[in-house]
Amino acid sequence: MSNGTTMLWAGRILTGLFALFMLGASIAPKLLHLPVAEDTLAELGWPAGYAFPIGLIELACLVLYLIPRTSVLGAILMMGLLGGAMATQIRAGSPLFSHVLFSLYLGLFMWGGLWLRAPDLRRLFPLRGWT
């Protein structure tokens, strides 16, 4: 298997894991109106009723990220959303490494998957010795 093929499959795997995590841990509870979603947002200072709209925005960003032609736009929008989640965690006084920086970890995972599966993105942001 060539280096390009290996990178493509590694990127697809990272992208798939990111998508599954977002669907299972974040989007689905909000869209299914699970009490845990509203309770968690309430603990972070969000008023009642915001879980469903946030879930829709997350789903829209994820769909854009998964479509090859709109993947960079989806990643940018998702990173904005993750930045808002990070700001919420900071404002709530949450622990740094487990809560505040979790959005950064997700963002690195998301961008890593996209970078590995998109040669044009690798040309735009090359890592010396990798490409």
C-alpha positions, 0 to 999 in steps of 0.5 A: 500500500502506498503512503498516500493510500495509508494516509487516506485510510488513516484520515478516513478512520480518524474522521469516522471516529470523530463523526461517531463520537459527535453523533453518539456523545453530543448530537444524539442526546440533544436531538433526542431530547434526552434529559442528560443534555438539558441537565448538562447545559443547565449545569454550565449556565445555559437556559432551558431549551438550548440543547435541541438547537445546538444539536441541530447546529452540530449536526449541520457542521458534521454533515458539512465536514463529512461531504468532501466538497464542503469538508473544510467549511464544515471543519471551520464551523465545527471548530467555532462551535468547539471554541464556544464549548471551550469558552463555556467550560472556562466560564463555568470553572471546569477542570482544565485538562478533562473539560476545558481542553476537551474541545481542543482534543476533538478539534485536533482529531477532526483536523487531523482526519481531514488533513490526512484524507485531503491532499490539497489541505496537506499542500496548503499546510505541509508538515516537513518530512511527512509529505 
